[in-house]
Amino acid sequence: MASETIHVVDGYDQGAYTYYPVLIVGAGESGIAMACRLKEELGFDQFRVFDRQSGMGGTWWINRYPGVACDIPAVFYSFSFCPNNKWTTFHPPGPEIVKYLHGVCDKYEIVDKIQLNTEITEARWLEHEEIWEVTLTHLFPGTGDLSERERKEKIAEHGRESVYIREEIVRAKIIASAAGGLVEPRGWPDKIPGRETFEGDIFHSARWNYDVDLNDKDVIVVGTGCSAAQFVPRLTKEPFNAKSVTQIMRSPPWVIPRPQPPFGKETWEKWSPMLLDKIPGLGRAFRTMLFAVAELDYFQIFHNTPYCQKSRAKMEADLIRHMKKSVPEKYHEILTPDYGVGCKRRILDATWFPGLNDPNVDLTTQPLTSVQAKSVTLGPGRTYPDPQNTSSNAPTDQVTLPADTIILANGFDVTTWLHPLRIRGKGGKYMQDVWNERGGPQAYMGAAMDGFPNLFIIFGPNTATGHSSVILASENMVNYSLKFMKPLLKGDVKTVEVKKEAEVAWTNEMQEGLKDTVWMSGGCKSWYYTANGWNAVAYPYSQIDYAIKCMFPKWADWDIQYTSKGLLKHRLRQALKYAAFVAAIVGLYRARKQGLALRAMPDMVRMVMRLGALRILNGLQGFFAKVASKV
């Protein structure tokens, strides 16, 4: 791999460009994992990571709303190759997670490999040269932290040069896209008039504006997802001190009490850093236990088997009891979901339900229908329960409320994959167009598309399980991709490309498998699927199932174009296998001819069986060691 280096081609000519053996899109946790594993697993450091934001850490770096924190135990939300045994708390805040990610970058010495304030806007496959041509857009520092809508507004007001500095064309043998899914915040709802007349501030929680003073202000929050559950309870308290908070909910989420650490919060925070760090294997054992519990959750609720239906019913009853004990009675009806638990993303909560007891916080299912200069109008009508339900006591009458600030917590455009990167593969076809022709976003193993050689997607379509660690899932994809990158970087292979029939079969399996899951038949509307019923988000099986598939690729599903050197190596390996088999047959034949067979055959058979059994045991040991190392 020494011959594959970053270098400038035709540096004196007008058409000069920089060549990167590996180009990684995104410096979030997936991009960081890819960079670290390239160095650790392949001993390869000739790569560059590009990110449009002005800091490393992806969604954790950009999301700075009050109370942002990990909602699963952080022991499980860290890299298996770089565990952190010194988290300050069981569910650490966002800044601590960013600090951890920065520490991983420091440890693996990849900080100098990361180029910020640079957006990759297009990648085009050059068929004759078998290489990717990539367009980089260098951004004015900090403008990459803005949403696409905000950048457009800035350009309209101050000109293109206020956002974009220049474009650069580079080339790469391999592209690894770790762009992430929670990137582009949803904008203002198109059907709600009056935004331009509103005199207060409007911003999205994913781009929190700390310059806005909420002290003694009337705040409207649109949305009740995971982010809103973390920041809404803080708005009426120091240092924000909002006068009132009205939270608009379309339909109720299932809310699960956030798991508490063993022996309680204070004991955990006092002793866990020392114990996990000093006792060999304790951190790994605890992480494995958490993985097992998460996998059990999958087998209990996500499918439509009689067992899962029974488990869901029991869980739903428990959660309803928890809700009724936690919130005022006036919210009981609108916080009782009418769909199966797991159908939408569940909220792991420690503060939202208790926060609804605050007299200055109001929760409503009346829709936002218009905005005025200093007020908003809710209703008439309601979004939940069904307005046709005449037995419901939930209000429907139109009301006008004072409003100084509107905070959007309405999620992300998660169905727009790889945004804003436009990828043009063989025959000049854009990946988005291929997806539209085939029904929706898709990728074999969530990682590859036919017609787009040497391109790997980390955490692509149909890879979210809904019950396990995102970091664990992205690690599986990174390790899977490395198996194909290795021969490319060694010069043994020119291109690797998944076969069309394999990609189509995989996608059909995903969509069919999802039909019998709670995501598609649980009775809810969610961001997991589009209006036409295409689910490009969820993986219909367990995380361990996906991990096994990543460990053992189906090489027959891939078209591999060898170099002359690589082809010679490949044929030599095949020849050696056949030679070993022939030698064994010849050896047995000669032994029999010399009269040794009858006497020695039982011993030889026993020896062969022992060797075979030993090899199987060693293989199983290696397999389970790999599984353990991933969790």
N, C-alpha and C positions, 0 to 999 in steps of 0.2 A: 504493500500500500504506500510505499515511500514515493512512488512515481506520481501519485495523485496529490498535487499541492495547489494551494491558492496562488495564482499568478496572473500577470497582465499579459494579454495577447495583443501583438502588433501595437505596442505602446506608443510608437512614434506616429502612427497613422490616425486619420480622422475616425476610423471605425474601431479604434481600440476598445477593449472590454476586459473586465476582470472575470476570471474563471474560478468557480467554486466547486470542488468535488461534491460537497453536500451543502445545500441551502435550506435552512430551517425557518419556517414562517411562524413567528410568535415566541415571545419570551415569558409565557405563562408556565404553569407547572409541567405541561406536556412537552413544551419546547425545551425546558430546562432538563427534563428527564432524558430526552433524546440526545442532547448535547453531552450530558454526563455519561450516558451508557455508550456512546460512540467512543469516548476516551477510555472508559473502564473495560468494556467488553471487547472492543476491536483495537484498542490502542491507537485510535485515529483522532487527530485534532485539526485536520484541515477542513473546517466547516465555518459557516457564519450564521448567526441567528439574527433575524431582522424583526423589529417590532415597531409599530407606529406610535406606541405610547412613550412617555418620557421616563419610564421606570420599569424595572424588572418585577415580574410577579403576576402579570395577566389580570384576571378578574379580581384577585385579591389586592392588587396594587391600585386598581382604578376605583373599586367600591369602597367608599369611605363614609358611608352613612353612619349615624350614631348607633352604637350597639352591634356593628358588624362583627360576626364571630362564626366559628366553626360549629355546626349543629350536630356533628357526630364526634365521638371521642378522638382527640387529636393523635393519640397513639396509632389509630387506624388511618389517620389522614396525613401520612408522611411516607416518604419513599422507603421501600424495603432495603434499598442499597445504601441509604443514608438515614437511619432512624434517629429520632430525637427523643431522648429519654428525660429531657429537662424542661418539658412544658410547664409553665407556671400554674396552669389550671387544666381541668378536664376538657373544657371547651374554650380554647384560647381565642382572644380577639383577633380581628384582621391584621392589625399591625404586627402582632407576634408571628403570625403565619408568614407574612412578607419577610420578616427578619429571618425566619427559618429558611425560606427559599433563597434569600440572599446569601445565607451562610453556606447552603449547598453549592451555590455558584462559586463562592470563595474557595471552598474545600477542593472542588474539582478544577479550579483555575480556568473557568470559562468566561469570566467577566469581560475579558478583552476580546472574546469571540462574539459578543452581543452588541449589535448596532441599533440604537434607539432612534426615535423620531424619523423612522423610515418605513413607509408603507409599500408593500408589494401589491401592485395593482393588476398585473397581468403576467401570465406565463404561457409561452408558446413553444410547442414541440417542433424542432427543426428535423424533419424526417431524414433528409439526406445526410445530415451530420450526426443524427441520433443524440441530440443534446437539447436541453431546455434553454430558451432565451427568456429572460425575466426582466420586467420593467420595475425599477425601484423609483419611488417618488420620495424625495427628501423633503421633510416637512419643517416648517418653522417651529422651533422647540416649544412643546406644550400643546400645539394644535392637534396632535394625534390623540390627546386625551379627550377631545371633544367628540360628541356623537357626529354622525354624518350630517344630520339636519343642522346641528350647530355650526359645522364647518361651512355648509352652504350659506347659512345666514351671514357668517363672517365674511365670506367672499363677496356676497351681494352688497354688503355695507362698506368693506374696505378694499376690495379687489383681490384677485387670485394670489398675488404675491404676499398677502397677509397670512396665507396658509401654506402654499407650495413654493419651495425654493427652486428645485430643479428636478429633472428626470435623469435616470441613469440606466443604461442597458447592460446587463451582466449575463453570464451563462453558467449553467450548472449541470452536472451529470445526474444528480439526484435531488429531488425536492421532497422535503418532509413538511407537510402542512400541519401545524399545531395551532391553528387559528382560534380554536375554541368555539363553543356554541353561544355562551352568554356574553355576546360582544356588543351588539347594536341595540340600545334601549328602544322600546316602542315609543313612538311619538304621540302627539296629541290626538285623541280620537276624532276622526274626520267628521262624524255625525253630530258633534257637539259645537254649536255656534257660539261666537262671542269672544274667542280667545284674544283676538286683536284689540278688543275694547277693555280687557282686564288691566287694571292699573297696578296690580300687585305683581309678585314674582311667581314664575312657574318654572319648575325644574324636575328632573327625574332623579329618583333616589340613587340610581347608579352613577350619577354625576352630581353628587351632593354639593350644594352651593353654601359654604359656610360664611360667605359674605352677607347672606340674607339674615337679618335680625328677626327672630321669631318671638322675642320678648313681648308679652301682652298682645299677641296677634291671634287672629282667628285663622286656623289652618285647616285646609281640606286635603285629605289623603285619598287618592284613587287607587284602590287595590288592597288585597289582603293575602298576599303571598308571603314567602319566607322572609324577604327583606323587611316588608312592612311589619311583620310580627316582631322583628327585632328593634325597629326604631320608633314605632308609634308610642310604646309605653314611656319613652324617654322625653318626648316633646314637651310635656307639661311640667317637667322637672328641671332642676338646674343642669346645665347652664342655659337651657333654651327658654323655659318659662312661658310657653304658649298659653294664651288665655283659654282657648278651646281647640279641640281637635275633633273633626268629623271624618270618620273613616267610611268610605263607600265600598261596599262588598257586593259583587255580582252573585256569588253563591258561596256557601260555607265550605271551608276546607276541613278535612279530618285533622284534628290536632292531637298530637301524642306528647305526653309528658317527656321532657328531655331526659335521657338516661343520666343517672347520677353515678358518681365514681364509687368504687368499693370503699366502705368504711366512712363515707361522708366527704363533703367538699373540703373541709379544713384539714382533716387527716390526710387526704390524698395530696393536697397542695404542699403539706409539710414534709411528707415522707416519700412520696412517689419518685421525685427526681433522684434521690439518693439510692433508693432500693432498685429502681429500674436500671440505674447506671452501674451499680456495684455487684448485683447478683447476676451472674452469667445466664443468659437465656430467658430471664424473667420477662423482659420487654417483648421478646419474640413470642413467648408463650401467651402473654396477655393479648397481643395483637392477633394471634391465631385463634384465640377464644372468641374475640370480637368478630372475626371473619366467620367463624362457625355459627355464631348467633345470627349474623346478618343473612347467611345462606339459609338458615332455618326459617327466617322471615319470608324469604322467597317461596319456599316450598309450602308455606302455610297459607298465603293469601293471594298470590298473583295469578293462579290458574283457576279454571272453572270446574275442577273436580269436586265431587261431593265433600271430600275432606276439606278442601280450601274454602268452599262455601260455608261449611260449618265453622271453620276457624275464623273466617271473616265476620260471621254473625256474632260470634263470641267477642271478638275484638271490638266490633262496633258498639256492642252493648256496654263494654267496659269504658270506651271512650266517651259515650254519651253520659254515663254516670260521672266521669271525671269532669266533663264540661259543665254539667249542672251543679256540681259542687264548687266550681271555680268562678263562674260569671253570674251577674245579676239575672234574676228570673226573666226580665223583659227581653233578654237575648236568647233564651232557650230555644224558641221556635226557629229563629233565623240562623242559629248555629247548629241545627240538627241536619246534617246532610241527607239527601235523598238518593245517594248513589253509593256504590260499594267502596270500602276503604281500599286505597291503593290505586283507584282509577285516576286520580290526580296526585300530584306531588303532595305528600304529607308534610305537615309542619311539626317539627320537633321543638317544643315550646317550653320556656321557663318564665317568660315575662308578659306575653300578650294577654293570655286569659286573666291573670291577676290584674293587669293594667286596665282591663275593661271595667273594673270596679271604681276607677277614678271618675268622679262626677264631671270632670271637665273633658272626658273622652266620650264620644257618642258613636255607635256603630249602626249603620243603616244599609238596607238593600234597596232603597229608592235610587233610581239612576240619576246621574248628572245629565241634565237636559239642556242647560244653557248657562252662559257666563256673562255677567254684567261687569261694570267698572269696579265695584267693590263688593260684589256678592255673587252667589251661585244659586241656581234653581235646581231643586231635586224633584223628580216626578213631573206630572202625575204617574201613578203606577209604581210597580216594584219589580225587581228581577228575581226575587225569591222571598217566600214560596210563590208558586205559580199564581199570578193575579186572578186566575179563574177559581182559585180555591177560596170559596166564600166563608169557610170556617176559620180562616186565618185572621189573626189579630194584627199582623204586620201592617204598618201604615202604607197608604197609597196616595193620600192627598198631597197636592203640590205644595212645596214649602220653599221659601227663599231665605238663605242663610248669609250672614256677613262673612266675607272672605278677604284675607290680606295676602295669603300665600296658598298656592296649589302645588302639592307634591305628587308627582306621578309615580306609582309603584305598580305599574301595569305590565311588568315583565320585559322580555326581550323578543326580538324577531328571530326565534330559534329555528324556523323553517327555512331561513335563507342561509344555506350552508356555505362555508368558505368565504363569506362576504368580508371585504369587497373584492377579493381575488377572483379574477376571470381567468380560467384555465382553458387553453386551446390545444387540443390533442391532435392525433392523427387525422388527416383529411381536413384539417382546419375546423373541426367541430368543437364547439364549446361544451364543457361538461354540463353546464346548466341546461343546454339544449338537449343533450343526450338524456338527462334526467327527465325532462319534460316529455320526451318521446316514449320513455319507458314507464311513466306513471308517477314518478317522484324521486326525490333524493335517495341515493342508494350507493353501496360500495361493497365489494366482496370482503368479508371479514371486517366490514366497516373501514377498510384500509386501502382498497385499490379498485380501479376501474379499467376495463378493457378499453384500448384506444389511447391510454395515457401511461406510457411506459415510464419506469423509474420514478414514479410518483407514489408517495405513501401518505395517507391521511391518518393522523393520530386523533383518536376519539371522534371518528366519523359517524355517518348514519348508522342507526340501529346498534349502538354500542352501550347505551345507558341502561343499567339494570333496574334502577329505582330503589335498590335496597342495600347497595354496597358502596365502597369507597371509590370515588372518581379517580383518585390517584392510583389505586390498585388497577383499575380498568385501563388507564392510559399506560401504565407500566407494561401490562400485557401486550398492548399494541406496539409499544416501542420495541420490546424484545422480539416480537413477531417480525417487524420491519427489518431489524438488524440481520436476521437470517438471510434476507435477500440482498441487503446492502453489502454484506461482507464479500461475496464473490465479485460484485460490481467494482468495489474499491480495490480488490486484489488484482483486477485486470483479467479475471477469468471469464467474465461475462460482460457483454455489451449492453444488453437490455433485459429487463424482466417485465412481463406484462401478463396479467391474469387473462385467462381465456373468456371470451364472451359467454359461452354456454355455462361456464362455472359461475360467472357473475350473475347471470340471469337466474340460474337455479338457486343460488344463495338468496337472492332477493325474494324470489317466490317463496322460499322456505320461511324467510323472516315474516313476510306479510301473512302467510297462512298460519304460521305459529302464533302470531299476535291475535288472530281472530278469537282464539279460545282463552284469552287472558282478560283480566279485569280492566286493563287499559282501554280495550276496544269494546267491551261488553258490560262495563260496570255502570253505565247509565249516566255518565258525566260528559261535559265538554271540557277539553283541556288543550294545552299547547303541544301535547305529544303528537297530535295528528292534524292534518289539514282538513279543509271543508269537504274534500272528496274522499275522506277516510284513509288517506295515506299516512301511515305512521313511520316516520324516518328517525325516530328518537330512540324507542325502546328496543332492547334485546329480549326475545321471548323466553330465554333460558337462564340458568343460573350463572353466576360469575365463575364458578369452578369449571363449568362446561366450556365457557369461553377461554379460560386460562389453558385448558388442555388442548383446545384447538390451536391456540397460539404457540404452544410448546412443540406441537407436531404438525407442521404445515403439510398440506396435500400438494406435493410438488407436481403431481399430474395435472393440477388445475392451472398451471402456469406455463406460458411460452417463454422459454429461456434461450436467448441467443448467445452462444458461447463465442469467445475469441478463439483464435487458433491455439493459443497456449492453454486456455481453459478447456477446449474440446479434447486436446491431447491428455490433459489430466483426468478428465471425466472418463474417457475411453480406457485409460490406464487403470483407473479404479475399478471399472466394470470388468476389465480383463483379469485383474487380480482376484476378484470375487469368483469368477468362473474357474480360474486356475486352482484356487483353493478347493473348490467343490470337486473338480476333476481329480485332484491329487488325493482327496479323501477316498473317492471311489476306487481309484487305482490301488491305493494302499490296502483297502479291504480285499480287493480281488487278489493281490499278490499274497496276502496273508492266508487267504483261503487255499490258494494254489500250493502253497508250501506246507499245507497241512496244519497250520496254526489255528485256522478258523474255528474248527469244532471245539478244540480245547479252550481257546482264548475268547471265543465269541461272547459268552456270557459276561466275562470280565470287561471286554471292550464295550459291550452295550451299556453295562453299568457305568463305565467311565464316561461314555458319551452322554448318558442321561444325567450324571452328576454335573458334568461341565455345562450341559444345557440348563439344568436347574439353577446352577450357580449364576449363569449369565442372566437368566430371568430375574433372579433375586436381586442381582446387582442393578439391573435395569429398573426394577420397581423401587429399589432404594434411592436410585438417582432421581426417579420421577417424583417420589414424595418429598425428597430434599428440595427439588425445584419448586414444588407447590408451597412448601413451608417457607422458602426464601421469598416467595412473592407476597406472602401475607404477613 
